[in-house]
Amino acid sequence: MSHDPSRTHAVIDLDEDYPEIREGVQRICADYPGAYWRALDEKEAYPSEFVQAMTDAGYLSALIPEQYGGTGLPLRAAGVILEEVHASGGNASATHAQMYTMGTVLRHGSEAQKRRYLPEIAAGRLRLQAFGVTEPTTGTDTTKLRTRAMRDGDTYVINGQKIWTSRALYSDLMLLLARTTPLEEVRRKTEGLSVFLVDMRTAVGNGMTIRPIKAMINHNTTEVFFDNLRIPADSLIGEEGRGFRYILDGMNAERILVSHESLGDAKWFVRTASKYAGERVVFDRPIGMNQGIQFPIARAYAQTQAAELMLRKAAALFESGRPCGEEANLSKLLSAEAAWEAAEACMQTHGGFAYAREYDIERKWREARVQRTAPISTNLILAYIAEHVLGLPRSY
Ligand SMILES: Cc1cc2nc3c(=O)[nH]c(=O)nc-3n(C[C@H](O)[C@H](O)[C@H](O)COP(=O)(O)OP(=O)(O)OC[C@H]3O[C@@H](n4cnc5c(N)ncnc54)[C@H](O)[C@@H]3O)c2cc1C
């Protein structure tokens, strides 16, 4: 077989584990223990101090290239940052959107937009944490979304509604997907959608209204209403009508990053369950002597290890510029399921104490569950694998 020098090799280096990043993130997380997250959970508050500490340490600019003021790290290093937050018992949802929504600006924004926004985001002076895609009536069927952006001179006028727009109350900028050409007028339903970078500091009160949603987890999530919101035409990212493609371009990175969060959760649950199983004595022996307690934890550990290997493969392919849709989706599926199995094992191991808030297990259990629904639900990943990997007919 001849060697093609232009082909980049994807290498999974098992020793590349970013120990210095892990230690650095662990040091920050040590200042934000379970009690901190529990208090926020009860008040449905935002972890502003934690976000500031992560920003100051440069972790949230991991994926912004150095020329725009970031640290320019590989995707896997960014994933490790999120993973360590979750493995420490915390939650990175307040910070993670910046990592993946920023990628759309980086890949498809103009040089002027990149120079204007990326250094400010890297320095933490501008927060890009809101991502407005999901709508109440269209759900996963994104191309049917109804929010309209109509060009009017040197502005766009936006009308419509988003739902589950997380962190909108704590963000300065929103990456918004809206329809610029009606569905009936496009050849393919994926056309006619556009991406905008909306400055929320001027939008709120001038056509944009944000209402918090009371949710099962503290995710600072909201409904956002657009009523004749007028934004400058240069808020458009890339070309008008190509926005759906731009959002899809960022999906593999997003899948890989959020898989790391599940992996961190799975590690926290396995560690917490194993410790308790070794210490808790019932019937004069540690409960961990019972196979009924051991086996679910051991199984969750095996699933966690398998998910981590797939995640390493996805990141290696991504980094070498090779297609990684299959691996990114498999990582998302396997890591969310590993976290859920580990969460269940940890709940069961702790018996009634799992329900006591001070153990953090019920909080982490609620938080881990979301990854089976958002940002993409398990069914849609299975549908992707069936269609794009196994060649089965499209089911929707
Ligand atoms: C805590 C939280 C935070 C979120 N943050 C954001 C955010 O910041 N920005 C944003 O834009 N969105 C956000 N979301 C929305 C999230 O991405 C969606 O909830 C998710 O993609 C599922 O969409 P849906 O809720 O409309 O479900 P629906 O599309 O209504 O689907 C309902 C169920 O039916 C299944 N289903 C639908 N169609 C098919 C099919 N063809 N085959 C098999 N099964 C199918 C789905 O898998 C799902 O289980 C968030 C959601 C939550 C819960």
Ligand as a Chemical Component Dictionary entry (heavy atoms), coordinates in Angstrom:
data_LIG
# 
_chem_comp.id                   LIG 
_chem_comp.type                 NON-POLYMER 
_chem_comp.pdbx_formal_charge   0 
_chem_comp.three_letter_code    LIG 
# 
loop_
_chem_comp_atom.comp_id 
_chem_comp_atom.atom_id 
_chem_comp_atom.alt_atom_id 
_chem_comp_atom.type_symbol 
_chem_comp_atom.charge 
_chem_comp_atom.model_Cartn_x 
_chem_comp_atom.model_Cartn_y 
_chem_comp_atom.model_Cartn_z 
_chem_comp_atom.pdbx_ordinal 
LIG C1  C1  C 0 -31.450 21.677 30.730 1  
LIG C2  C2  C 0 -31.540 21.934 29.258 2  
LIG C3  C3  C 0 -30.726 22.894 28.693 3  
LIG C4  C4  C 0 -30.824 23.170 27.329 4  
LIG N1  N1  N 0 -30.056 24.190 26.787 5  
LIG C5  C5  C 0 -30.262 24.550 25.495 6  
LIG C6  C6  C 0 -29.602 25.708 24.944 7  
LIG O1  O1  O 0 -28.813 26.379 25.626 8  
LIG N2  N2  N 0 -29.885 26.068 23.670 9  
LIG C7  C7  C 0 -30.760 25.370 22.878 10 
LIG O2  O2  O 0 -30.961 25.746 21.730 11 
LIG N3  N3  N 0 -31.395 24.266 23.366 12 
LIG C8  C8  C 0 -31.166 23.847 24.643 13 
LIG N4  N4  N 0 -31.836 22.746 25.156 14 
LIG C9  C9  C 0 -32.796 22.036 24.312 15 
LIG C10 C10 C 0 -32.346 20.650 23.924 16 
LIG O3  O3  O 0 -31.329 20.719 22.969 17 
LIG C11 C11 C 0 -33.594 19.899 23.457 18 
LIG O4  O4  O 0 -34.455 19.739 24.569 19 
LIG C12 C12 C 0 -33.255 18.569 22.865 20 
LIG O5  O5  O 0 -32.516 18.728 21.688 21 
LIG C13 C13 C 0 -34.525 17.776 22.565 22 
LIG O6  O6  O 0 -35.461 18.563 21.877 23 
LIG P1  P1  P 0 -36.968 18.675 22.395 24 
LIG O7  O7  O 0 -36.946 18.898 23.857 25 
LIG O8  O8  O 0 -37.682 19.659 21.575 26 
LIG O9  O9  O 0 -37.540 17.228 22.135 27 
LIG P2  P2  P 0 -38.439 16.767 20.912 28 
LIG O10 O10 O 0 -37.760 17.071 19.613 29 
LIG O11 O11 O 0 -39.827 17.223 21.106 30 
LIG O12 O12 O 0 -38.378 15.172 21.125 31 
LIG C14 C14 C 0 -39.042 14.540 22.220 32 
LIG C15 C15 C 0 -38.596 13.081 22.275 33 
LIG O13 O13 O 0 -38.927 12.438 21.029 34 
LIG C16 C16 C 0 -37.777 11.878 20.457 35 
LIG N5  N5  N 0 -37.841 11.993 18.988 36 
LIG C17 C17 C 0 -38.170 13.082 18.253 37 
LIG N6  N6  N 0 -38.086 12.779 16.951 38 
LIG C18 C18 C 0 -37.663 11.495 16.859 39 
LIG C19 C19 C 0 -37.357 10.605 15.773 40 
LIG N7  N7  N 0 -37.477 10.993 14.507 41 
LIG N8  N8  N 0 -36.945 9.357  16.069 42 
LIG C20 C20 C 0 -36.852 8.939  17.349 43 
LIG N9  N9  N 0 -37.102 9.729  18.406 44 
LIG C21 C21 C 0 -37.508 10.983 18.159 45 
LIG C22 C22 C 0 -36.600 12.672 21.028 46 
LIG O14 O14 O 0 -35.410 11.911 20.995 47 
LIG C23 C23 C 0 -37.078 12.942 22.442 48 
LIG O15 O15 O 0 -36.776 11.841 23.253 49 
LIG C24 C24 C 0 -31.733 22.433 26.515 50 
LIG C25 C25 C 0 -32.533 21.455 27.096 51 
LIG C26 C26 C 0 -32.455 21.202 28.453 52 
LIG C27 C27 C 0 -33.373 20.163 29.053 53 
# 
loop_
_chem_comp_bond.comp_id 
_chem_comp_bond.atom_id_1 
_chem_comp_bond.atom_id_2 
_chem_comp_bond.value_order 
_chem_comp_bond.pdbx_ordinal 
LIG C1  C2  SING 1  
LIG C2  C3  SING 2  
LIG C2  C26 DOUB 3  
LIG C3  C4  DOUB 4  
LIG C4  N1  SING 5  
LIG C4  C24 SING 6  
LIG N1  C5  DOUB 7  
LIG C5  C6  SING 8  
LIG C5  C8  SING 9  
LIG C6  O1  DOUB 10 
LIG C6  N2  SING 11 
LIG N2  C7  SING 12 
LIG C7  O2  DOUB 13 
LIG C7  N3  SING 14 
LIG N3  C8  DOUB 15 
LIG C8  N4  SING 16 
LIG N4  C9  SING 17 
LIG N4  C24 SING 18 
LIG C9  C10 SING 19 
LIG C10 O3  SING 20 
LIG C10 C11 SING 21 
LIG C11 O4  SING 22 
LIG C11 C12 SING 23 
LIG C12 O5  SING 24 
LIG C12 C13 SING 25 
LIG C13 O6  SING 26 
LIG O6  P1  SING 27 
LIG P1  O7  DOUB 28 
LIG P1  O8  SING 29 
LIG P1  O9  SING 30 
LIG O9  P2  SING 31 
LIG P2  O10 DOUB 32 
LIG P2  O11 SING 33 
LIG P2  O12 SING 34 
LIG O12 C14 SING 35 
LIG C14 C15 SING 36 
LIG C15 O13 SING 37 
LIG C15 C23 SING 38 
LIG O13 C16 SING 39 
LIG C16 N5  SING 40 
LIG C16 C22 SING 41 
LIG N5  C17 SING 42 
LIG N5  C21 SING 43 
LIG C17 N6  DOUB 44 
LIG N6  C18 SING 45 
LIG C18 C19 SING 46 
LIG C18 C21 DOUB 47 
LIG C19 N7  SING 48 
LIG C19 N8  DOUB 49 
LIG N8  C20 SING 50 
LIG C20 N9  DOUB 51 
LIG N9  C21 SING 52 
LIG C22 O14 SING 53 
LIG C22 C23 SING 54 
LIG C23 O15 SING 55 
LIG C24 C25 DOUB 56 
LIG C25 C26 SING 57 
LIG C26 C27 SING 58 
# 
